Amino acid sequence: MVNKEKVRQIIRQFRIQGDCKSFEPHGGGHINETFRVINSNPSYPDYLLQKINHQVFKHVNQLMENMQRVLDHLLSRNKENNGVKSLVLVPSNSKKFYFQDSEGGFWRMFEFVEDSKVFETISSPTIAYEGGKMFGEFLIHLSDLSPDLFYEVIPDFHNIHFRFKNLFDAEQKDTEGRVGEVQQELNFIKERIEIMGTFQELNKKNLLPKRVTHNDTKLNNVLFDQNNHGLCVIDLDTVMPGFVHYDFGDAIRTCANTAPEDEPDLSKINVSLPMFEAFARGYLEKTKQILTPTEIQYLPLSGAFMAFIMGVRFLTDYLMGDVYYKTNFPGQNLQRAKSQLMLTKKIEENYDSMHRIIQEILED
């Protein structure tokens, strides 16, 4: 139950123009609690107030420093008349870009982007293409920022060796007595230990650069206007050093999957090549001038990698007793794991087609 007076007190801690007429819950995110603040003065913008999940993001000062650096950089690009759009943070009364309440909760505020919308599901290649352009532009606009300037807000977020360790520790302990029923999934994973370590191995050999990446490129993290054109990239909490394949791969994992993330009927799971082509075309139109040949070569693997690492994480949580991901019914994490591992397999089966599509895009 929302304590309305507390929320109003929090709103008053930020330097907004006008005054709060009312507020209402906004969006369907699973990490941060969000409210739209309706301005009493129509001449001024509405605002978006968020409570930051301090359990996920342990160091809010580092998180917000990363975000502020990104938004300041995008603002400087906008002033150069490059047409860059971005979120706008609202400072608190103490001039920080977050506020800590008396109970230890952390809050931040943005200007609300009017006449915008998000797509929770992507059924049109046109939307996938626009999303690809937006995430490609995001990479381009931050490409002159050193990854060394950014904190790793979630350590080992996409570190596959860390995820393997967690899984095999859970397998060995078998606290819930579930290992016996997941031997097929464990074997599938163990067969791919070497190939799924490719990105980190290439980086060790100085063949794959670290970049400033978004790291959560589901297409519902793009704002669109009413004509379905991309406006800006949102949800910048996980912006930190990473490989371009994390961003490309997670977008493919979500927008090119022919079924939901936890689809129980594995026969419905496949990779949509038209959706892959649309996202890849938008993304590469913006980024091909800065991506290295090695980065481009391994783009098809990235979709399989991101589906695979999610499968590993879901299976780990299932073996541990469902302690991390929220579940709506018993066995959902196992269902999610099976679905993502099947998607991994389907992407692997389409590597040749994906390589051909990327080559055709680059030759256009």
N, C-alpha and C positions, 0 to 999 in steps of 0.2 A: 504494500500500500504506500503510495507516494505521500510524503509529508509536504503538503503544498506550501506551508509557511516557510519550511526549511529551504525549498527550492527558490522561493522568492528572495530569501535572504542571500542565497548563493548568487542569484542574478544580480543583486545589488553590489556584489563584490567586483563586478566587471564594468569597464568604462564604455557603456553602450550609449548611443545617441537615442534621444527620446526616452520612453519609459515602457515598462512591461505592462501590457494590457491583460494578457493571459499567457498560459503556456499549455502545451499538450505533448504527450509522448510522440516520438517520431522515429520511423524506420523500424527495421526488424533485425538489427545486428545482435549477435550473440555475445559480444565482448564488452561493449560500453553501453551504459544507460544514457539515452539521448532524449532531449526535449526541444521542441520548436518554441521559441519565445516570440509571441505576437506583439508587435510594437503598437503602442497607443497612438503614435504619430505616423500617418501613412507616408510622410516625406522621408522617413528614415527606414533603414532595412529592418527586417526581422532577424532573429539570431538563432543559432543552434548551440544549445548547452549540453555538454557531455560530462558524465562522470567516468573517469578513467578507471579501468579494471586494474587495481593495484596488485592483484594476485598474479595476473599475467605479466604486467609491466612493473617490475620491481623497482626500477630507478626512473621515476617520472621526470626528474630534472634532465636526465640524459635523453629520454624519449622526446621531451618538448624542445630540447636544444637541437636534436636532429631535425624535428619538424620545422622549427623556426628557420634553421639554415636553408632547408629546401624551399620554403615559401618566400624567404627573402631573395633567394636566387631567382626564383620564377618571377617575382615582382620586378627585379632588375631587368630580366629579359623582356617583360611587358613594356617597361619604359623605353626599351630599345626599339619599340614599334614592331615587335615580332608577333603580335597578336596572341601572346601566351596568356592563358587564363589560369587562375589558381584560387584555392581557398584563401580567406583572409582571417587571421587570428585576431582576437580582441584582447587587449591587455587587461590585467586585473588592476585594482586600485593601487596595488604595490608595484605596478609596472612589470610584473612577471606575466608570462602567458599561461599561467595556471594558478589555481587557488586551492589551498588545503583547508578543509573545514575542521571544526572542533573535534570531530570523531576520527580524523585522520584520512578522510576521503579526499581525492584529488579531482578537480573540475577544470574544464577549459571551455572556451566559447569561440565560435566562428560567426562571421556574417552569413546569413542564410542566402543561398543561391536561388533567386526567384525563377519561376517558370522552368524548373529543371525536373528531371525524373531519372529513375534507374530502372533497369530491366533485370528482374530476378531470374528469369529464364530467357535464353537466347535461342530463338527458332528461325531467325532470318540471317542469311549470310551478310546482308547489308549492315546489320547491327554489329556482327562480328568484325566486319571490315572497319567500321568506325571505331570500335574498341581497339583494334590493332593499331590504328593510326594514333589514338590517344596514348596508348602505352608506349608506342614508338617515339612519339614526341616527348613524352616524359623522360625517356632514356636520353634522348638527344639533348634536351635542355639542361640535364644534370651532368652531361658527359665531361664538362670541364671542371667538375668538382672532384677532388681527390677522395677516394673511399676512406682514406686514413683520417679524414675530418669527422667521421661518423662513428658513434658508439654502436656496438652490437647489442641492440636492446633485448633480443632473445637469443642468448648464446646457443650455438649449434642448431639453429632453427632448421636448416636444410643440410646438416652434416650427416650424411648417410652412415658413416662409421659409428657415430654416436647413436643413431637410431638402431643400427644392428646390435650394438652392445646392450641397449635397453631391452630389445626383443629377446636376445639369447639369455640374458639374465632372468627375464620373466619365464622363459621356457625352462630353464634349469630349476628355478624355485617352484614353479607350478603350484602356486598357493591356492588356486581355485580348482585344481584338478581338471583343467580343460585342455592340456597339451595333447592328450590322446585323440581328440576329435579334430585337430587342426594339422595333422601330419602332412596332408597334401599341400596346404598353404605354406607350411614351413619349408618343405622341399622345393617348392617353386621359388621361394625367396632365396634359399641357400644356393640354388643353381645360378643366381644372378648377382652374387656378391661382387665379383670382379667387374662386370660390365657396368654396374650401377655406381661403382667408385670412379668411373672415367673422369668426371669433371674435376674432382679433387686431385687425381693423379696428373691430369694435364696442367693444372695450376702449379703443382709441385715442380713440374718440368719447365715452368715459365712459358707455357704454350697457351694459357688461358688467363686473360686478365680479370682481376676483380673490378667491378664497377659499382656505382651507386644504383641499387635496384630497389624496386617497390616491394617485392617478395610476397604479395598477396593479390595477384592479378585476376581474380574473378571479375567478370565484366560488370557485376553490380557495384564495382568500385570505380565506375566511370559515370559521371553525370552527363545526361543528354538534354538537348533542348527539345521543344515541342515538335520540331521537324526531324527529330532523330539524328541530329548531328552532335558529335561529341563536344562537350563544354570543357571539362577538366577531370583530372584524376583525383579521387578522394581516398580516405582511409590510409593515411600516411604513417600509421603507427609503426609499421615494420620496415620502413625505408632504412637501409643500412647496407654495408658492403655485401656483395653477392655476385653470382655469375648471371649473365644475361639469360641463361637457360632456365633459371628459376622462374623468371617472369614469363618468358615465352611458353615454357612447359606448363605452368599452372593455368594459363589462359586456355591452352589446348585441352588440358585435362577436364576443364569445366565446360567450355563452349562447344567443343567438338565431340563430347560424349553423347551418344544417342539415348542414354538412359540416366535416371537420377543417380546420385552418388551412392545410395544404399539400395539399388535395384535388386530385388530378390531373384528375379528371373534372369539368370546370366545369359540366356540366349538373346536377350534384348540389347545387350551391351556391344557396342561397336564404336568405331571412330568415323565421324562424318567427314569425308574428304572435302566436300564443298565448304563446310564450316572451317576446316583447317586451312584451305586455300584462301578463304576470305580474310581470316585473321592474319595469316602469314603475309598476304599481299599488303594489307594496311600497315602492318608492323615493318616490313622490309622497305616499303616505299619511303619510310621515315629514317630507317636506321642503316640501310645497306652501305652508306658511305662511311660509317665508322666501325662496323663490325669486321672482325678479322676473318680470314678464310676458315680458320679452325672453329671459330664461333658459329659460322654459318653451316659448316659441315656437320656439326653435332646438334643442330636444331631439332631434327626428328627424334633423336634420343631423349630430348628434354621432356617431351610429353609423357613418354613411358616412365622416365625417372620420377616425375612429380606424382603420377598415379601410383607408382611403386612405393615411394616413400610414404604416401598417405596410407597405402595398404599395410605397410610395416607398422605405422603408428597405430592404426585401428586394431590390428591384431595384437600388438603389445598391450594396449589398453584392455582388450578382451581377456587376455591371459592374466592381467593384474586385478581383474574384478571390476572393470569399467569405472576407473577412478578419475579419469581426465575428461573424456567427452561425455556430454549429456546424452542419455539414451531415452527413447520413448517406449521401448519394450525389451524384454530379455533377448539377448543375442544380436542386438542391432549392430554392435561394433564388429562382430564376426561377419554379419551380412555386409557391412560397409567394406571390410577388408577383402572379402571375396569379390565384391563388385570392382574395387579398385585394382586388384590383381588381374582380374579378367580384362579390364580396360588396358592394363599394361601389355598383356598378351596381344590384344587386338591392335594396339599401336605398333608393336613389334612386327606384326604381320604386314603392316602397311608402310614399313620403312622405305621401300623402293619407290612407292608412289609418292610419298612425302618428299623424298629427295628430288624426284622429277618435277614436282610442283614448285619447289623452291627454286630449282634451276630455271624453270620457265619464267617465274616471276622476275628473277635477276636479269634475264635476257630481254624482257619486254622494254 
